[in-house]
Amino acid sequence: MYIVRSTKAYRKAYKRILRHKDFVQHDLDVVIDALAVGEKLSTGYRDHQLSGDLKNYRECHVGNDILLVYQKHEGILVLLLVDLGSHDSLFR
């Protein structure tokens, strides 16, 4: 089981995403719970490794144009929630 931690950027984005018309809290909870216990996400979440400067991070689709950027620290079993938002807001 991973310890779930979040960055300041994630916490700010979470407050902002609560107002997003397509955001469903349950969908985010399901993803975080699955990642926290080490489960592999189903293909519908389009979980993948990022590239370039973000190659140490992963991204998955929580909902329609709502993405979660996260990082797993295997040695210390920490799931770090890095950011949350749309493609436009995350990758400007």
BASELO-61202 format. One record per atom (N, C-alpha, C, O): residue number from 1; residue in three letters; atom name; x, y, z. Coordinates in steps of 0.1 Angstrom, whole numbers, always signed. Layout:
// BASELO-61202
 resi resn name  east north    up
  NUM  ALA   CA     X     Y     Z
...
//
This chain:
// BASELO-61202
 resi resn name  east north    up
    1  MET    N    +8   -12    +0
    1  MET   CA    +0    +0    +0
    1  MET    C    +9   +12    +0
    1  MET    O   +18   +13    +8
    2  TYR    N    +6   +22    -9
    2  TYR   CA   +13   +34   -10
    2  TYR    C    +8   +45    +0
    2  TYR    O    -5   +45    +2
    3  ILE    N   +16   +53    +5
    3  ILE   CA   +12   +65   +12
    3  ILE    C    +9   +76    +2
    3  ILE    O   +18   +78    -6
    4  VAL    N    -3   +82    +2
    4  VAL   CA    -6   +92    -8
    4  VAL    C    -3  +105    -3
    4  VAL    O    -7  +109    +8
    5  ARG    N    +5  +112   -11
    5  ARG   CA    +9  +126    -8
    5  ARG    C    +6  +135   -20
    5  ARG    O    +4  +130   -31
    6  SER    N    +4  +148   -18
    6  SER   CA    +1  +156   -29
    6  SER    C   +10  +169   -28
    6  SER    O   +14  +173   -18
    7  THR    N   +12  +175   -40
    7  THR   CA   +20  +187   -41
    7  THR    C   +11  +199   -39
    7  THR    O    -1  +197   -40
    8  LYS    N   +17  +210   -37
    8  LYS   CA    +9  +223   -35
    8  LYS    C    +1  +225   -49
    8  LYS    O   -10  +230   -48
    9  ALA    N    +8  +223   -60
    9  ALA   CA    +2  +225   -73
    9  ALA    C   -11  +216   -74
    9  ALA    O   -21  +220   -80
   10  TYR    N   -10  +203   -70
   10  TYR   CA   -21  +194   -70
   10  TYR    C   -33  +200   -62
   10  TYR    O   -44  +200   -66
   11  ARG    N   -30  +204   -50
   11  ARG   CA   -40  +209   -41
   11  ARG    C   -47  +221   -46
   11  ARG    O   -59  +222   -45
   12  LYS    N   -40  +230   -52
   12  LYS   CA   -46  +242   -59
   12  LYS    C   -54  +237   -71
   12  LYS    O   -66  +242   -73
   13  ALA    N   -49  +228   -79
   13  ALA   CA   -56  +224   -90
   13  ALA    C   -69  +216   -86
   13  ALA    O   -79  +217   -93
   14  TYR    N   -68  +209   -75
   14  TYR   CA   -80  +201   -70
   14  TYR    C   -91  +211   -67
   14  TYR    O  -103  +209   -70
   15  LYS    N   -88  +222   -60
   15  LYS   CA   -98  +232   -56
   15  LYS    C  -104  +238   -69
   15  LYS    O  -117  +240   -70
   16  ARG    N   -96  +240   -79
   16  ARG   CA  -101  +246   -92
   16  ARG    C  -110  +236   -99
   16  ARG    O  -120  +240  -105
   17  ILE    N  -106  +223  -100
   17  ILE   CA  -112  +213  -108
   17  ILE    C  -126  +210  -102
   17  ILE    O  -135  +205  -109
   18  LEU    N  -128  +212   -89
   18  LEU   CA  -141  +210   -83
   18  LEU    C  -152  +218   -90
   18  LEU    O  -164  +213   -90
   19  ARG    N  -149  +229   -96
   19  ARG   CA  -159  +237  -104
   19  ARG    C  -160  +233  -118
   19  ARG    O  -169  +238  -125
   20  HIS    N  -152  +223  -123
   20  HIS   CA  -152  +219  -137
   20  HIS    C  -165  +211  -139
   20  HIS    O  -169  +202  -132
   21  LYS    N  -172  +214  -150
   21  LYS   CA  -185  +208  -153
   21  LYS    C  -184  +193  -155
   21  LYS    O  -194  +186  -153
   22  ASP    N  -173  +188  -159
   22  ASP   CA  -172  +173  -162
   22  ASP    C  -166  +165  -150
   22  ASP    O  -164  +153  -151
   23  PHE    N  -162  +172  -139
   23  PHE   CA  -156  +165  -128
   23  PHE    C  -165  +157  -120
   23  PHE    O  -176  +162  -116
   24  VAL    N  -162  +145  -118
   24  VAL   CA  -169  +136  -109
   24  VAL    C  -160  +131   -98
   24  VAL    O  -150  +123  -101
   25  GLN    N  -162  +134   -86
   25  GLN   CA  -153  +131   -75
   25  GLN    C  -151  +116   -74
   25  GLN    O  -140  +111   -71
   26  HIS    N  -161  +108   -76
   26  HIS   CA  -160   +94   -74
   26  HIS    C  -150   +88   -84
   26  HIS    O  -142   +79   -81
   27  ASP    N  -149   +93   -96
   27  ASP   CA  -140   +89  -106
   27  ASP    C  -125   +91  -101
   27  ASP    O  -117   +82  -103
   28  LEU    N  -123  +102   -96
   28  LEU   CA  -109  +105   -90
   28  LEU    C  -106   +96   -79
   28  LEU    O   -95   +91   -78
   29  ASP    N  -116   +94   -70
   29  ASP   CA  -114   +85   -58
   29  ASP    C  -110   +71   -63
   29  ASP    O  -102   +65   -57
   30  VAL    N  -117   +66   -73
   30  VAL   CA  -115   +52   -78
   30  VAL    C  -100   +51   -83
   30  VAL    O   -94   +41   -80
   31  VAL    N   -96   +61   -90
   31  VAL   CA   -82   +61   -96
   31  VAL    C   -72   +61   -85
   31  VAL    O   -63   +53   -84
   32  ILE    N   -73   +71   -75
   32  ILE   CA   -64   +72   -65
   32  ILE    C   -63   +60   -56
   32  ILE    O   -53   +55   -52
   33  ASP    N   -75   +54   -53
   33  ASP   CA   -76   +42   -45
   33  ASP    C   -69   +30   -52
   33  ASP    O   -61   +23   -45
   34  ALA    N   -71   +29   -65
   34  ALA   CA   -64   +18   -72
   34  ALA    C   -49   +20   -72
   34  ALA    O   -42   +10   -70
   35  LEU    N   -45   +32   -75
   35  LEU   CA   -30   +35   -75
   35  LEU    C   -24   +32   -61
   35  LEU    O   -13   +28   -60
   36  ALA    N   -31   +36   -51
   36  ALA   CA   -26   +35   -37
   36  ALA    C   -24   +21   -33
   36  ALA    O   -15   +18   -25
   37  VAL    N   -32   +12   -38
   37  VAL   CA   -30    -3   -35
   37  VAL    C   -21   -10   -45
   37  VAL    O   -19   -22   -44
   38  GLY    N   -16    -2   -55
   38  GLY   CA    -7    -8   -65
   38  GLY    C   -13   -15   -76
   38  GLY    O    -7   -23   -84
   39  GLU    N   -26   -13   -78
   39  GLU   CA   -33   -19   -89
   39  GLU    C   -30   -13  -102
   39  GLU    O   -27    -1  -103
   40  LYS    N   -30   -20  -113
   40  LYS   CA   -28   -14  -126
   40  LYS    C   -42    -9  -131
   40  LYS    O   -52   -16  -130
   41  LEU    N   -42    +3  -136
   41  LEU   CA   -54    +9  -141
   41  LEU    C   -59    +3  -154
   41  LEU    O   -50    -2  -162
   42  SER    N   -72    +2  -156
   42  SER   CA   -77    -4  -169
   42  SER    C   -74    +5  -180
   42  SER    O   -70   +17  -178
   43  THR    N   -74    +0  -192
   43  THR   CA   -70    +8  -204
   43  THR    C   -78   +20  -206
   43  THR    O   -74   +29  -213
   44  GLY    N   -90   +20  -201
   44  GLY   CA   -99   +32  -203
   44  GLY    C   -93   +45  -197
   44  GLY    O   -97   +56  -201
   45  TYR    N   -85   +43  -187
   45  TYR   CA   -79   +55  -181
   45  TYR    C   -67   +60  -188
   45  TYR    O   -61   +71  -185
   46  ARG    N   -62   +53  -199
   46  ARG   CA   -51   +57  -207
   46  ARG    C   -39   +61  -199
   46  ARG    O   -32   +71  -202
   47  ASP    N   -35   +53  -189
   47  ASP   CA   -24   +55  -181
   47  ASP    C   -11   +54  -189
   47  ASP    O    -9   +43  -195
   48  HIS    N    -2   +63  -188
   48  HIS   CA   +11   +62  -195
   48  HIS    C   +21   +71  -189
   48  HIS    O   +19   +80  -182
   49  GLN    N   +34   +67  -192
   49  GLN   CA   +46   +74  -188
   49  GLN    C   +47   +87  -197
   49  GLN    O   +44   +86  -209
   50  LEU    N   +50   +98  -190
   50  LEU   CA   +52  +110  -198
   50  LEU    C   +67  +110  -203
   50  LEU    O   +75  +102  -200
   51  SER    N   +70  +119  -212
   51  SER   CA   +83  +120  -219
   51  SER    C   +89  +133  -217
   51  SER    O   +83  +142  -211
   52  GLY    N  +101  +135  -221
   52  GLY   CA  +109  +147  -220
   52  GLY    C  +112  +151  -206
   52  GLY    O  +116  +142  -198
   53  ASP    N  +110  +164  -203
   53  ASP   CA  +113  +168  -189
   53  ASP    C  +104  +162  -178
   53  ASP    O  +108  +162  -167
   54  LEU    N   +93  +156  -183
   54  LEU   CA   +84  +150  -173
   54  LEU    C   +85  +134  -173
   54  LEU    O   +75  +128  -169
   55  LYS    N   +96  +129  -178
   55  LYS   CA   +97  +115  -179
   55  LYS    C   +96  +107  -166
   55  LYS    O   +94   +95  -167
   56  ASN    N   +98  +113  -155
   56  ASN   CA   +97  +106  -142
   56  ASN    C   +82  +106  -137
   56  ASN    O   +80  +100  -126
   57  TYR    N   +73  +111  -145
   57  TYR   CA   +59  +111  -141
   57  TYR    C   +50  +103  -150
   57  TYR    O   +54   +99  -161
   58  ARG    N   +38  +100  -145
   58  ARG   CA   +28   +93  -153
   58  ARG    C   +16  +101  -153
   58  ARG    O   +14  +110  -145
   59  GLU    N    +7   +98  -163
   59  GLU   CA    -5  +106  -164
   59  GLU    C   -17   +96  -168
   59  GLU    O   -15   +86  -175
   60  CYS    N   -28   +99  -162
   60  CYS   CA   -40   +91  -166
   60  CYS    C   -52  +100  -167
   60  CYS    O   -52  +111  -161
   61  HIS    N   -62   +95  -174
   61  HIS   CA   -74  +103  -177
   61  HIS    C   -84   +99  -167
   61  HIS    O   -89   +87  -166
   62  VAL    N   -88  +108  -158
   62  VAL   CA   -98  +106  -148
   62  VAL    C  -112  +108  -153
   62  VAL    O  -121  +101  -149
   63  GLY    N  -114  +117  -162
   63  GLY   CA  -127  +120  -168
   63  GLY    C  -124  +126  -181
   63  GLY    O  -113  +127  -187
   64  ASN    N  -135  +131  -187
   64  ASN   CA  -135  +138  -200
   64  ASN    C  -126  +151  -198
   64  ASN    O  -130  +161  -192
   65  ASP    N  -114  +150  -204
   65  ASP   CA  -104  +161  -204
   65  ASP    C  -100  +165  -189
   65  ASP    O   -97  +177  -187
   66  ILE    N  -100  +155  -181
   66  ILE   CA   -95  +157  -167
   66  ILE    C   -84  +147  -165
   66  ILE    O   -86  +135  -165
   67  LEU    N   -71  +152  -163
   67  LEU   CA   -60  +143  -162
   67  LEU    C   -53  +144  -148
   67  LEU    O   -53  +155  -142
   68  LEU    N   -48  +133  -144
   68  LEU   CA   -41  +132  -131
   68  LEU    C   -26  +129  -135
   68  LEU    O   -23  +119  -141
   69  VAL    N   -17  +138  -130
   69  VAL   CA    -3  +136  -132
   69  VAL    C    +2  +131  -118
   69  VAL    O    +0  +137  -108
   70  TYR    N    +9  +120  -118
   70  TYR   CA   +14  +114  -105
   70  TYR    C   +27  +107  -107
   70  TYR    O   +32  +106  -118
   71  GLN    N   +33  +104   -96
   71  GLN   CA   +46   +97   -96
   71  GLN    C   +46   +87   -84
   71  GLN    O   +41   +90   -73
   72  LYS    N   +51   +75   -87
   72  LYS   CA   +53   +65   -77
   72  LYS    C   +67   +64   -73
   72  LYS    O   +76   +63   -81
   73  HIS    N   +69   +64   -60
   73  HIS   CA   +83   +63   -54
   73  HIS    C   +83   +48   -48
   73  HIS    O   +79   +46   -37
   74  GLU    N   +88   +39   -56
   74  GLU   CA   +87   +25   -52
   74  GLU    C   +95   +22   -40
   74  GLU    O   +91   +14   -31
   75  GLY    N  +107   +28   -38
   75  GLY   CA  +115   +24   -27
   75  GLY    C  +109   +28   -13
   75  GLY    O  +111   +21    -3
   76  ILE    N  +101   +38   -13
   76  ILE   CA   +95   +42    +0
   76  ILE    C   +80   +42    -1
   76  ILE    O   +73   +46    +8
   77  LEU    N   +74   +36   -12
   77  LEU   CA   +60   +34   -13
   77  LEU    C   +52   +46   -11
   77  LEU    O   +42   +46    -3
   78  VAL    N   +55   +57   -19
   78  VAL   CA   +47   +69   -18
   78  VAL    C   +41   +72   -32
   78  VAL    O   +48   +71   -42
   79  LEU    N   +29   +75   -32
   79  LEU   CA   +22   +79   -45
   79  LEU    C   +20   +94   -44
   79  LEU    O   +13   +99   -35
   80  LEU    N   +28  +101   -52
   80  LEU   CA   +28  +116   -52
   80  LEU    C   +18  +121   -62
   80  LEU    O   +21  +120   -74
   81  LEU    N    +7  +128   -58
   81  LEU   CA    -2  +134   -67
   81  LEU    C    +4  +148   -71
   81  LEU    O    +5  +157   -63
   82  VAL    N    +8  +150   -84
   82  VAL   CA   +15  +161   -88
   82  VAL    C    +6  +172   -93
   82  VAL    O    +8  +184   -89
   83  ASP    N    -3  +169  -102
   83  ASP   CA   -12  +180  -107
   83  ASP    C   -25  +173  -113
   83  ASP    O   -25  +161  -114
   84  LEU    N   -34  +182  -115
   84  LEU   CA   -48  +177  -120
   84  LEU    C   -53  +188  -129
   84  LEU    O   -53  +200  -125
   85  GLY    N   -58  +185  -140
   85  GLY   CA   -65  +195  -149
   85  GLY    C   -66  +190  -163
   85  GLY    O   -65  +178  -166
   86  SER    N   -69  +199  -172
   86  SER   CA   -71  +196  -186
   86  SER    C   -57  +195  -193
   86  SER    O   -47  +200  -188
   87  HIS    N   -57  +190  -205
   87  HIS   CA   -44  +190  -213
   87  HIS    C   -39  +205  -214
   87  HIS    O   -28  +207  -213
   88  ASP    N   -49  +214  -218
   88  ASP   CA   -45  +228  -219
   88  ASP    C   -39  +234  -207
   88  ASP    O   -29  +241  -208
   89  SER    N   -44  +231  -195
   89  SER   CA   -39  +237  -183
   89  SER    C   -26  +231  -178
   89  SER    O   -18  +237  -172
   90  LEU    N   -24  +218  -181
   90  LEU   CA   -12  +211  -177
   90  LEU    C    +0  +212  -186
   90  LEU    O   +11  +213  -181
   91  PHE    N    -3  +213  -199
   91  PHE   CA    +8  +213  -208
   91  PHE    C    +9  +225  -217
   91  PHE    O    +9  +224  -230
   92  ARG    N    +9  +236  -211
   92  ARG   CA    +9  +249  -219
   92  ARG    C   +23  +251  -224
   92  ARG    O   +25  +261  -231
//
